[in-house]
Amino acid sequence: MGRIVVIGAGMGAMAGAARLAVAGHRVVVCERRETYGGALGRFARDGFGFDTGPGLLLLPAVQRDLFVKTGKEPLERCVGLRQVEPAVRHLFADGTGVSLPNSSRAGVREALDEGLGGGAGERWAAFVNRARDAWDRARRPLLEEPLWPNWQVLADREPYPAEPVKRLWRRDRTASTVREIAEWELAGEPRLRALLESHPLEWGLDPRTAPAAAAVLPYLEQTFGVWSVDGGMRALATAVYERCRARRVEFRFGAPVARIVVADGRAAGVELGDGEVLEADHVVAGVAPAVLDVLVPGTALRAPDEVPAQRVGASRLTVFLALRGARPEGTAHRTVVHSVDPDGEVEALFGTVPTLPGHPTVQVLRTGDPAGVPDAEHEAVTLTATVPADGGTATEAYERAAGRMAEAAERAVPGLADRLLWREVRTPVQVAADTAAPGGAVPAPALAAAGGRLLHQANDTRVPGLFLVGGWSHPGGGLPHAGMSGALVAGLIVEGPEFRGSQ
């Protein structure tokens, strides 16, 4: 078996490294920082602890598959998983609220009917049924197989079976975007619209232009459930790192890669920042496209007729709150506080000159994890909002935005201001420092339709021996998708270009 160099120690990169090591390859991971995990970091202060990346786990089957395929010890023996109940509480602009149960579509329907009335549950259930069809049609080519050479089929084919809306004396219309689904299939109900649009918005997608295929995002959450990890998501990163080490993957931290060595037309290793050259039979790059362009100068990884580059423009602003007083019994793990000016928020984020929203939608995480607090008489709360990728925004502007987020969070955490000990603001600048993505941009999951603009670069490249892994490659952003990219890269290297995914 050959020697493989992996650039970056993010979750997708480590997933690929572990699988390749099990297949018998000698794997070395070069990470410019002094730690592993990529976006799954941890911020600690005064006995409080906070995840710096995603705070919840979706599609745990991806991580379970990784641990099954790389050793006999299953995931649950390495980390504690708990299904969150309720999955989420939504607080809408008009003051109403609804708690949605975990992994129960029937329960969600009942909760919406009770909380919103007017047949809201029935309309939402009909939408989710159509979203299921979209998932069934798109799941394998978008998640379980390498990106098709004829990717244009995915770009032009809309998997969402939009319901025709009849109009008197005029041609029937069908929804092609998330906003049109909300207006035409959910009857324009503002709270259902907010519920639907919060999913693409979380990934930095404009609901006015995001394809109807984005319906799979709420479907995934409601069907497969939402999970938390004991000790925070950083504990999951540690478990994957330890699995890699157990499979004799070598890690070299503080080892930035200056360039990918290309010899005789193929990737032949990497040169580190100190000039050392590591020879390899294959190179796996888990970096953002802008970084990759620097590592392979003068080499076009993407031909003119290949997958178009994604628009890079969205990041996340995160606020860590240390509170005095215990977390009340029965508190929802996650609450989404919807914007009181949803149209203004969308225009601010996706207008001609993107800017910080005056009234952002805020996700409030109150995990209750003992590992996140100094004792039972304190609480750690994390606030997150979608913001533009950083283009030079002043620190003061981020601080003001964090203040607006805290004000909105008062609806979910009564008395927050009086309980506050301190707050820490994590901006896109810090995200960029951790991930090297320009402006701290966060990649969205791959979606069909939309002319291919929401597809990502294939895992194999035009440079033989060079492969791409992680959120900036197929099948896109998000922890489950990154894990899938690791499986795809391992399959392509072990089985060759004929690999077509797990059966």
TILUM-232974 format. One record per residue (C-alpha): residue number from 1; chain; y, x, z. Coordinates in nm, 3 decimals. Layout:
<nutors>
NUTOR   sese   zamar         y         x         z
NUTOR    NUM       A         Y         X         Z
...
</nutors>
This chain:
<nutors>
NUTOR   sese   zamar         y         x         z
NUTOR      1       A     0.000     0.000     0.000
NUTOR      2       A     0.358     0.107    -0.054
NUTOR      3       A     0.665     0.193     0.147
NUTOR      4       A     0.932    -0.073     0.170
NUTOR      5       A     1.291    -0.040     0.291
NUTOR      6       A     1.458    -0.356     0.418
NUTOR      7       A     1.838    -0.360     0.439
NUTOR      8       A     1.955    -0.563     0.737
NUTOR      9       A     1.779    -0.702     1.043
NUTOR     10       A     1.872    -1.068     1.000
NUTOR     11       A     1.618    -1.342     1.056
NUTOR     12       A     1.515    -1.369     0.691
NUTOR     13       A     1.485    -0.993     0.659
NUTOR     14       A     1.272    -0.964     0.973
NUTOR     15       A     1.051    -1.253     0.858
NUTOR     16       A     0.985    -1.071     0.532
NUTOR     17       A     0.931    -0.740     0.711
NUTOR     18       A     0.668    -0.884     0.945
NUTOR     19       A     0.477    -1.050     0.660
NUTOR     20       A     0.485    -0.733     0.448
NUTOR     21       A     0.366    -0.520     0.738
NUTOR     22       A     0.070    -0.752     0.794
NUTOR     23       A    -0.015    -0.710     0.424
NUTOR     24       A    -0.049    -0.338     0.485
NUTOR     25       A     0.288    -0.204     0.369
NUTOR     26       A     0.485     0.058     0.560
NUTOR     27       A     0.814    -0.112     0.637
NUTOR     28       A     1.137     0.038     0.768
NUTOR     29       A     1.438    -0.180     0.845
NUTOR     30       A     1.784    -0.023     0.821
NUTOR     31       A     2.051    -0.210     1.016
NUTOR     32       A     2.416    -0.101     1.026
NUTOR     33       A     2.468    -0.257     1.370
NUTOR     34       A     2.296    -0.160     1.693
NUTOR     35       A     2.093    -0.479     1.722
NUTOR     36       A     1.883    -0.731     1.533
NUTOR     37       A     1.911    -1.101     1.458
NUTOR     38       A     2.209    -1.123     1.224
NUTOR     39       A     2.393    -1.445     1.308
NUTOR     40       A     2.168    -1.510     1.609
NUTOR     41       A     2.370    -1.313     1.858
NUTOR     42       A     2.458    -1.369     2.221
NUTOR     43       A     2.790    -1.356     2.405
NUTOR     44       A     2.777    -1.301     2.782
NUTOR     45       A     3.048    -1.298     3.046
NUTOR     46       A     3.053    -1.357     3.424
NUTOR     47       A     2.696    -1.482     3.427
NUTOR     48       A     2.752    -1.726     3.138
NUTOR     49       A     2.564    -1.690     2.809
NUTOR     50       A     2.630    -1.845     2.468
NUTOR     51       A     2.463    -1.832     2.127
NUTOR     52       A     2.702    -1.692     1.867
NUTOR     53       A     2.518    -1.859     1.578
NUTOR     54       A     2.328    -2.186     1.543
NUTOR     55       A     2.246    -2.342     1.876
NUTOR     56       A     1.958    -2.564     1.763
NUTOR     57       A     1.636    -2.516     1.569
NUTOR     58       A     1.545    -2.733     1.272
NUTOR     59       A     1.210    -2.731     1.091
NUTOR     60       A     1.027    -2.527     1.357
NUTOR     61       A     0.724    -2.535     1.127
NUTOR     62       A     0.880    -2.244     0.936
NUTOR     63       A     0.881    -2.025     1.246
NUTOR     64       A     0.537    -2.145     1.348
NUTOR     65       A     0.402    -2.044     1.006
NUTOR     66       A     0.557    -1.698     1.045
NUTOR     67       A     0.389    -1.640     1.378
NUTOR     68       A     0.054    -1.777     1.260
NUTOR     69       A     0.057    -1.560     0.947
NUTOR     70       A     0.159    -1.243     1.133
NUTOR     71       A    -0.068    -1.261     1.437
NUTOR     72       A    -0.290    -1.472     1.655
NUTOR     73       A    -0.021    -1.543     1.914
NUTOR     74       A     0.151    -1.873     1.822
NUTOR     75       A     0.523    -1.933     1.844
NUTOR     76       A     0.507    -2.143     2.159
NUTOR     77       A     0.350    -1.854     2.350
NUTOR     78       A     0.646    -1.636     2.261
NUTOR     79       A     0.936    -1.876     2.317
NUTOR     80       A     0.982    -2.206     2.496
NUTOR     81       A     1.063    -2.495     2.259
NUTOR     82       A     1.195    -2.831     2.370
NUTOR     83       A     1.260    -3.132     2.151
NUTOR     84       A     1.616    -3.251     2.214
NUTOR     85       A     1.646    -3.613     2.326
NUTOR     86       A     1.859    -3.780     2.209
NUTOR     87       A     1.890    -3.570     1.896
NUTOR     88       A     2.266    -3.626     1.885
NUTOR     89       A     2.542    -3.850     2.012
NUTOR     90       A     2.819    -3.943     1.769
NUTOR     91       A     3.168    -4.035     1.891
NUTOR     92       A     3.374    -4.194     1.615
NUTOR     93       A     3.746    -4.210     1.555
NUTOR     94       A     3.771    -4.575     1.665
NUTOR     95       A     3.626    -4.493     2.008
NUTOR     96       A     3.276    -4.627     1.946
NUTOR     97       A     2.972    -4.411     2.001
NUTOR     98       A     2.601    -4.410     1.932
NUTOR     99       A     2.311    -4.192     2.046
NUTOR    100       A     2.040    -4.127     1.788
NUTOR    101       A     1.684    -4.059     1.905
NUTOR    102       A     1.487    -3.757     1.788
NUTOR    103       A     1.232    -3.784     1.505
NUTOR    104       A     1.238    -4.164     1.501
NUTOR    105       A     1.381    -4.327     1.194
NUTOR    106       A     1.302    -4.669     1.336
NUTOR    107       A     1.480    -4.572     1.657
NUTOR    108       A     1.783    -4.453     1.461
NUTOR    109       A     1.798    -4.785     1.279
NUTOR    110       A     1.786    -4.978     1.605
NUTOR    111       A     2.051    -4.755     1.766
NUTOR    112       A     2.290    -4.798     1.472
NUTOR    113       A     2.240    -5.174     1.465
NUTOR    114       A     2.310    -5.194     1.837
NUTOR    115       A     2.598    -4.947     1.843
NUTOR    116       A     2.776    -5.029     1.517
NUTOR    117       A     2.653    -5.379     1.432
NUTOR    118       A     2.700    -5.550     1.099
NUTOR    119       A     2.367    -5.438     0.954
NUTOR    120       A     2.463    -5.070     0.983
NUTOR    121       A     2.108    -4.971     1.078
NUTOR    122       A     1.956    -5.151     0.782
NUTOR    123       A     2.195    -4.989     0.535
NUTOR    124       A     2.135    -4.645     0.687
NUTOR    125       A     1.756    -4.694     0.682
NUTOR    126       A     1.765    -4.787     0.312
NUTOR    127       A     1.969    -4.474     0.243
NUTOR    128       A     1.724    -4.254     0.436
NUTOR    129       A     1.436    -4.399     0.234
NUTOR    130       A     1.610    -4.286    -0.084
NUTOR    131       A     1.682    -3.949     0.077
NUTOR    132       A     1.309    -3.917     0.146
NUTOR    133       A     1.241    -3.957    -0.226
NUTOR    134       A     1.497    -3.685    -0.298
NUTOR    135       A     1.323    -3.459    -0.046
NUTOR    136       A     0.980    -3.522    -0.199
NUTOR    137       A     1.112    -3.438    -0.546
NUTOR    138       A     1.307    -3.127    -0.450
NUTOR    139       A     1.112    -2.979    -0.158
NUTOR    140       A     0.871    -2.755    -0.344
NUTOR    141       A     1.094    -2.605    -0.616
NUTOR    142       A     1.385    -2.560    -0.377
NUTOR    143       A     1.206    -2.432    -0.069
NUTOR    144       A     0.847    -2.330    -0.129
NUTOR    145       A     0.857    -2.157    -0.468
NUTOR    146       A     1.058    -1.867    -0.608
NUTOR    147       A     1.355    -1.989    -0.807
NUTOR    148       A     1.238    -2.108    -1.147
NUTOR    149       A     1.339    -1.894    -1.447
NUTOR    150       A     1.447    -2.220    -1.607
NUTOR    151       A     1.662    -2.302    -1.305
NUTOR    152       A     1.884    -2.518    -1.527
NUTOR    153       A     1.625    -2.794    -1.483
NUTOR    154       A     1.715    -2.801    -1.112
NUTOR    155       A     2.084    -2.775    -1.193
NUTOR    156       A     2.086    -3.074    -1.422
NUTOR    157       A     1.834    -3.295    -1.244
NUTOR    158       A     1.962    -3.511    -0.957
NUTOR    159       A     1.665    -3.584    -0.727
NUTOR    160       A     1.845    -3.856    -0.530
NUTOR    161       A     1.744    -4.201    -0.666
NUTOR    162       A     2.085    -4.364    -0.639
NUTOR    163       A     2.085    -4.740    -0.605
NUTOR    164       A     2.264    -4.911    -0.897
NUTOR    165       A     2.571    -5.103    -0.786
NUTOR    166       A     2.633    -5.402    -1.012
NUTOR    167       A     2.984    -5.479    -1.129
NUTOR    168       A     3.096    -5.797    -1.303
NUTOR    169       A     3.146    -5.748    -1.678
NUTOR    170       A     3.121    -5.373    -1.637
NUTOR    171       A     2.848    -5.112    -1.650
NUTOR    172       A     2.648    -5.058    -1.330
NUTOR    173       A     2.749    -4.750    -1.135
NUTOR    174       A     2.532    -4.508    -0.937
NUTOR    175       A     2.637    -4.258    -0.672
NUTOR    176       A     2.639    -3.894    -0.779
NUTOR    177       A     2.819    -3.746    -0.475
NUTOR    178       A     2.797    -3.783    -0.099
NUTOR    179       A     3.131    -3.966    -0.091
NUTOR    180       A     3.008    -4.216    -0.350
NUTOR    181       A     2.691    -4.279    -0.148
NUTOR    182       A     2.912    -4.359     0.151
NUTOR    183       A     3.139    -4.591    -0.047
NUTOR    184       A     2.885    -4.766    -0.269
NUTOR    185       A     2.556    -4.764    -0.078
NUTOR    186       A     2.682    -4.766     0.282
NUTOR    187       A     2.945    -5.028     0.197
NUTOR    188       A     3.229    -4.794     0.287
NUTOR    189       A     3.160    -4.844     0.660
NUTOR    190       A     3.384    -4.570     0.807
NUTOR    191       A     3.148    -4.473     1.086
NUTOR    192       A     2.845    -4.449     0.857
NUTOR    193       A     3.060    -4.248     0.619
NUTOR    194       A     3.154    -4.012     0.903
NUTOR    195       A     2.788    -3.985     1.006
NUTOR    196       A     2.676    -3.902     0.653
NUTOR    197       A     2.959    -3.666     0.562
NUTOR    198       A     2.930    -3.464     0.882
NUTOR    199       A     2.612    -3.303     0.744
NUTOR    200       A     2.753    -3.141     0.428
NUTOR    201       A     3.078    -3.075     0.613
NUTOR    202       A     2.888    -2.866     0.868
NUTOR    203       A     2.780    -2.638     0.581
NUTOR    204       A     3.124    -2.612     0.429
NUTOR    205       A     3.053    -2.856     0.145
NUTOR    206       A     3.321    -3.096     0.026
NUTOR    207       A     3.169    -3.447     0.058
NUTOR    208       A     3.386    -3.558    -0.234
NUTOR    209       A     3.203    -3.320    -0.468
NUTOR    210       A     2.876    -3.237    -0.288
NUTOR    211       A     2.591    -3.380    -0.498
NUTOR    212       A     2.396    -3.682    -0.385
NUTOR    213       A     2.106    -3.437    -0.337
NUTOR    214       A     2.277    -3.341    -0.009
NUTOR    215       A     2.120    -3.659     0.129
NUTOR    216       A     1.825    -3.438     0.222
NUTOR    217       A     2.033    -3.278     0.500
NUTOR    218       A     2.045    -3.582     0.735
NUTOR    219       A     1.692    -3.673     0.625
NUTOR    220       A     1.554    -3.339     0.745
NUTOR    221       A     1.717    -3.371     1.084
NUTOR    222       A     1.608    -3.728     1.146
NUTOR    223       A     1.254    -3.682     1.017
NUTOR    224       A     1.148    -3.343     1.150
NUTOR    225       A     1.357    -3.338     1.465
NUTOR    226       A     1.594    -3.109     1.650
NUTOR    227       A     1.471    -2.845     1.895
NUTOR    228       A     1.623    -2.612     2.151
NUTOR    229       A     1.492    -2.272     2.257
NUTOR    230       A     1.467    -2.172     2.622
NUTOR    231       A     1.705    -1.884     2.678
NUTOR    232       A     1.902    -1.973     2.366
NUTOR    233       A     1.843    -1.901     2.001
NUTOR    234       A     1.880    -1.531     2.072
NUTOR    235       A     1.539    -1.556     2.243
NUTOR    236       A     1.391    -1.661     1.908
NUTOR    237       A     1.547    -1.357     1.739
NUTOR    238       A     1.396    -1.136     2.007
NUTOR    239       A     1.054    -1.293     1.956
NUTOR    240       A     1.065    -1.225     1.582
NUTOR    241       A     1.185    -0.868     1.643
NUTOR    242       A     0.903    -0.808     1.889
NUTOR    243       A     0.652    -0.951     1.642
NUTOR    244       A     0.781    -0.702     1.382
NUTOR    245       A     0.746    -0.416     1.628
NUTOR    246       A     0.393    -0.527     1.714
NUTOR    247       A     0.311    -0.505     1.342
NUTOR    248       A     0.451    -0.148     1.335
NUTOR    249       A     0.772    -0.225     1.149
NUTOR    250       A     1.012     0.065     1.203
NUTOR    251       A     1.372    -0.022     1.291
NUTOR    252       A     1.664     0.216     1.241
NUTOR    253       A     1.978     0.080     1.406
NUTOR    254       A     2.322     0.221     1.347
NUTOR    255       A     2.199     0.313     0.999
NUTOR    256       A     2.432     0.164     0.736
NUTOR    257       A     2.309     0.183     0.377
NUTOR    258       A     2.562     0.340     0.140
NUTOR    259       A     2.379     0.263    -0.183
NUTOR    260       A     2.049     0.154    -0.331
NUTOR    261       A     1.892     0.436    -0.527
NUTOR    262       A     1.796     0.333    -0.880
NUTOR    263       A     1.575     0.579    -1.070
NUTOR    264       A     1.414     0.527    -1.409
NUTOR    265       A     1.551     0.174    -1.414
NUTOR    266       A     1.402     0.055    -1.084
NUTOR    267       A     1.489     0.055    -0.716
NUTOR    268       A     1.349     0.372    -0.564
NUTOR    269       A     1.497     0.379    -0.213
NUTOR    270       A     1.826     0.383    -0.028
NUTOR    271       A     2.087     0.638     0.070
NUTOR    272       A     2.219     0.602     0.423
NUTOR    273       A     2.578     0.655     0.527
NUTOR    274       A     2.499     1.004     0.655
NUTOR    275       A     2.352     1.105     0.319
NUTOR    276       A     1.985     1.075     0.413
NUTOR    277       A     1.772     0.924     0.135
NUTOR    278       A     1.474     0.703     0.216
NUTOR    279       A     1.234     0.674    -0.075
NUTOR    280       A     1.061     0.341    -0.130
NUTOR    281       A     0.840     0.153    -0.371
NUTOR    282       A     1.041    -0.163    -0.307
NUTOR    283       A     1.381    -0.238    -0.156
NUTOR    284       A     1.453    -0.573     0.010
NUTOR    285       A     1.824    -0.648     0.061
NUTOR    286       A     1.930    -0.905     0.318
NUTOR    287       A     2.305    -0.883     0.256
NUTOR    288       A     2.586    -1.095     0.115
NUTOR    289       A     2.651    -1.074    -0.262
NUTOR    290       A     2.976    -0.882    -0.219
NUTOR    291       A     2.792    -0.616    -0.018
NUTOR    292       A     2.512    -0.602    -0.272
NUTOR    293       A     2.761    -0.538    -0.551
NUTOR    294       A     2.871    -0.225    -0.364
NUTOR    295       A     2.517    -0.106    -0.295
NUTOR    296       A     2.416    -0.130    -0.661
NUTOR    297       A     2.731    -0.021    -0.847
NUTOR    298       A     2.744    -0.079    -1.219
NUTOR    299       A     2.427    -0.287    -1.226
NUTOR    300       A     2.447    -0.654    -1.314
NUTOR    301       A     2.204    -0.840    -1.091
NUTOR    302       A     2.283    -1.169    -1.256
NUTOR    303       A     2.296    -1.224    -1.632
NUTOR    304       A     2.564    -1.455    -1.776
NUTOR    305       A     2.313    -1.737    -1.822
NUTOR    306       A     2.166    -1.702    -1.474
NUTOR    307       A     2.247    -1.886    -1.152
NUTOR    308       A     2.624    -1.920    -1.106
NUTOR    309       A     2.781    -1.767    -0.798
NUTOR    310       A     2.843    -2.004    -0.508
NUTOR    311       A     3.198    -2.079    -0.406
NUTOR    312       A     3.259    -1.882    -0.087
NUTOR    313       A     3.510    -2.054     0.132
NUTOR    314       A     3.377    -2.194     0.460
NUTOR    315       A     3.310    -2.038     0.798
NUTOR    316       A     3.294    -2.158     1.158
NUTOR    317       A     3.529    -2.142     1.451
NUTOR    318       A     3.345    -2.137     1.782
NUTOR    319       A     3.484    -2.181     2.132
NUTOR    320       A     3.284    -2.087     2.441
NUTOR    321       A     3.382    -2.277     2.756
NUTOR    322       A     3.287    -2.173     3.110
NUTOR    323       A     3.314    -2.476     3.337
NUTOR    324       A     3.294    -2.523     3.711
NUTOR    325       A     3.069    -2.806     3.822
NUTOR    326       A     2.712    -2.894     3.731
NUTOR    327       A     2.611    -3.055     3.403
NUTOR    328       A     2.574    -3.427     3.479
NUTOR    329       A     2.227    -3.576     3.464
NUTOR    330       A     2.153    -3.749     3.135
NUTOR    331       A     2.416    -3.557     2.937
NUTOR    332       A     2.349    -3.543     2.564
NUTOR    333       A     2.249    -3.197     2.445
NUTOR    334       A     2.466    -3.229     2.134
NUTOR    335       A     2.763    -3.454     2.061
NUTOR    336       A     2.955    -3.475     1.735
NUTOR    337       A     3.316    -3.578     1.794
NUTOR    338       A     3.439    -3.703     1.459
NUTOR    339       A     3.788    -3.636     1.331
NUTOR    340       A     4.054    -3.901     1.384
NUTOR    341       A     4.185    -3.803     1.039
NUTOR    342       A     3.875    -3.745     0.822
NUTOR    343       A     4.063    -3.748     0.491
NUTOR    344       A     4.313    -3.498     0.627
NUTOR    345       A     4.034    -3.273     0.750
NUTOR    346       A     3.862    -3.270     0.411
NUTOR    347       A     4.187    -3.202     0.227
NUTOR    348       A     4.275    -2.919     0.465
NUTOR    349       A     3.935    -2.753     0.418
NUTOR    350       A     3.892    -2.802     0.046
NUTOR    351       A     4.243    -2.842    -0.092
NUTOR    352       A     4.415    -2.601    -0.325
NUTOR    353       A     4.511    -2.377    -0.032
NUTOR    354       A     4.244    -2.419     0.239
NUTOR    355       A     4.381    -2.421     0.592
NUTOR    356       A     4.273    -2.498     0.948
NUTOR    357       A     4.234    -2.875     0.998
NUTOR    358       A     4.478    -3.041     1.233
NUTOR    359       A     4.202    -3.272     1.357
NUTOR    360       A     3.862    -3.110     1.305
NUTOR    361       A     3.521    -3.264     1.355
NUTOR    362       A     3.381    -3.083     1.659
NUTOR    363       A     3.021    -3.027     1.759
NUTOR    364       A     2.978    -3.004     2.136
NUTOR    365       A     2.667    -2.833     2.273
NUTOR    366       A     2.581    -2.884     2.639
NUTOR    367       A     2.234    -2.731     2.659
NUTOR    368       A     2.176    -2.729     3.034
NUTOR    369       A     1.975    -2.408     2.989
NUTOR    370       A     1.962    -2.221     3.324
NUTOR    371       A     1.980    -1.893     3.130
NUTOR    372       A     2.332    -1.979     3.018
NUTOR    373       A     2.498    -2.020     3.359
NUTOR    374       A     2.536    -1.812     3.675
NUTOR    375       A     2.402    -2.098     3.890
NUTOR    376       A     2.342    -2.472     3.892
NUTOR    377       A     2.703    -2.542     3.990
NUTOR    378       A     2.842    -2.429     3.656
NUTOR    379       A     2.810    -2.537     3.295
NUTOR    380       A     2.835    -2.355     2.963
NUTOR    381       A     2.967    -2.556     2.668
NUTOR    382       A     2.998    -2.446     2.306
NUTOR    383       A     3.236    -2.607     2.056
NUTOR    384       A     3.200    -2.550     1.681
NUTOR    385       A     3.408    -2.661     1.383
NUTOR    386       A     3.403    -2.585     1.013
NUTOR    387       A     3.703    -2.381     0.899
NUTOR    388       A     3.795    -2.187     0.583
NUTOR    389       A     3.663    -1.834     0.552
NUTOR    390       A     3.923    -1.594     0.688
NUTOR    391       A     4.191    -1.489     0.447
NUTOR    392       A     4.425    -1.333     0.697
NUTOR    393       A     4.476    -1.620     0.941
NUTOR    394       A     4.677    -1.514     1.245
NUTOR    395       A     4.505    -1.495     1.582
NUTOR    396       A     4.761    -1.740     1.720
NUTOR    397       A     4.658    -1.999     1.461
NUTOR    398       A     4.296    -1.972     1.567
NUTOR    399       A     4.397    -2.008     1.932
NUTOR    400       A     4.592    -2.325     1.852
NUTOR    401       A     4.296    -2.461     1.657
NUTOR    402       A     4.068    -2.383     1.952
NUTOR    403       A     4.305    -2.579     2.174
NUTOR    404       A     4.280    -2.880     1.941
NUTOR    405       A     3.902    -2.851     1.948
NUTOR    406       A     3.905    -2.853     2.327
NUTOR    407       A     4.128    -3.161     2.328
NUTOR    408       A     3.887    -3.341     2.099
NUTOR    409       A     3.593    -3.232     2.316
NUTOR    410       A     3.748    -3.412     2.614
NUTOR    411       A     3.603    -3.728     2.461
NUTOR    412       A     3.255    -3.582     2.511
NUTOR    413       A     3.324    -3.387     2.831
NUTOR    414       A     3.550    -3.596     3.056
NUTOR    415       A     3.763    -3.382     3.287
NUTOR    416       A     3.704    -3.072     3.076
NUTOR    417       A     4.054    -2.930     3.130
NUTOR    418       A     4.026    -2.957     3.509
NUTOR    419       A     3.683    -2.791     3.511
NUTOR    420       A     3.775    -2.502     3.280
NUTOR    421       A     3.738    -2.149     3.420
NUTOR    422       A     3.796    -1.965     3.093
NUTOR    423       A     3.741    -1.994     2.722
NUTOR    424       A     3.648    -1.740     2.455
NUTOR    425       A     3.735    -1.798     2.090
NUTOR    426       A     3.504    -1.663     1.820
NUTOR    427       A     3.673    -1.660     1.480
NUTOR    428       A     3.548    -1.600     1.125
NUTOR    429       A     3.662    -1.241     1.174
NUTOR    430       A     3.385    -1.193     1.432
NUTOR    431       A     3.137    -1.373     1.205
NUTOR    432       A     3.227    -1.127     0.929
NUTOR    433       A     3.176    -0.834     1.166
NUTOR    434       A     2.825    -0.956     1.249
NUTOR    435       A     2.712    -1.056     0.901
NUTOR    436       A     2.934    -0.851     0.664
NUTOR    437       A     2.996    -1.170     0.465
NUTOR    438       A     3.355    -1.169     0.331
NUTOR    439       A     3.578    -1.376     0.555
NUTOR    440       A     3.283    -1.469     0.773
NUTOR    441       A     3.161    -1.715     0.510
NUTOR    442       A     2.845    -1.908     0.597
NUTOR    443       A     2.600    -1.981     0.310
NUTOR    444       A     2.490    -2.340     0.254
NUTOR    445       A     2.130    -2.445     0.188
NUTOR    446       A     2.030    -2.461    -0.177
NUTOR    447       A     2.072    -2.804    -0.336
NUTOR    448       A     1.972    -2.938    -0.675
NUTOR    449       A     2.211    -3.087    -0.933
NUTOR    450       A     2.585    -2.999    -0.933
NUTOR    451       A     2.537    -2.778    -1.237
NUTOR    452       A     2.357    -2.520    -1.025
NUTOR    453       A     2.663    -2.421    -0.822
NUTOR    454       A     2.467    -2.483    -0.499
NUTOR    455       A     2.170    -2.273    -0.602
NUTOR    456       A     2.147    -1.911    -0.488
NUTOR    457       A     2.041    -1.589    -0.652
NUTOR    458       A     1.668    -1.557    -0.707
NUTOR    459       A     1.464    -1.343    -0.467
NUTOR    460       A     1.365    -1.110    -0.749
NUTOR    461       A     1.636    -0.942    -0.953
NUTOR    462       A     1.696    -0.779    -1.290
NUTOR    463       A     1.637    -0.444    -1.118
NUTOR    464       A     1.260    -0.396    -1.084
NUTOR    465       A     1.159    -0.324    -0.728
NUTOR    466       A     1.472    -0.483    -0.578
NUTOR    467       A     1.439    -0.814    -0.395
NUTOR    468       A     1.684    -1.037    -0.208
NUTOR    469       A     1.622    -1.211     0.122
NUTOR    470       A     1.822    -1.417     0.371
NUTOR    471       A     2.079    -1.693     0.349
NUTOR    472       A     2.262    -1.557     0.045
NUTOR    473       A     1.949    -1.571    -0.170
NUTOR    474       A     1.708    -1.849    -0.264
NUTOR    475       A     1.663    -2.098    -0.094
NUTOR    476       A     1.999    -2.053     0.079
NUTOR    477       A     2.159    -2.072     0.420
NUTOR    478       A     2.027    -2.202     0.748
NUTOR    479       A     1.762    -2.055     0.977
NUTOR    480       A     1.465    -2.241     0.820
NUTOR    481       A     1.573    -2.144     0.470
NUTOR    482       A     1.615    -1.780     0.570
NUTOR    483       A     1.259    -1.780     0.705
NUTOR    484       A     1.136    -1.929     0.379
NUTOR    485       A     1.311    -1.656     0.182
NUTOR    486       A     1.115    -1.397     0.382
NUTOR    487       A     0.790    -1.568     0.288
NUTOR    488       A     0.889    -1.582    -0.080
NUTOR    489       A     0.986    -1.215    -0.097
NUTOR    490       A     0.664    -1.110     0.074
NUTOR    491       A     0.466    -1.320    -0.174
NUTOR    492       A     0.645    -1.170    -0.474
NUTOR    493       A     0.583    -0.813    -0.355
NUTOR    494       A     0.223    -0.863    -0.245
NUTOR    495       A     0.105    -1.089    -0.528
NUTOR    496       A     0.349    -0.995    -0.801
NUTOR    497       A     0.574    -1.202    -1.029
NUTOR    498       A     0.299    -1.460    -1.082
NUTOR    499       A     0.340    -1.570    -0.718
NUTOR    500       A     0.433    -1.938    -0.706
NUTOR    501       A     0.454    -2.008    -0.336
NUTOR    502       A     0.211    -2.128    -0.071
NUTOR    503       A    -0.023    -2.404    -0.174
</nutors>
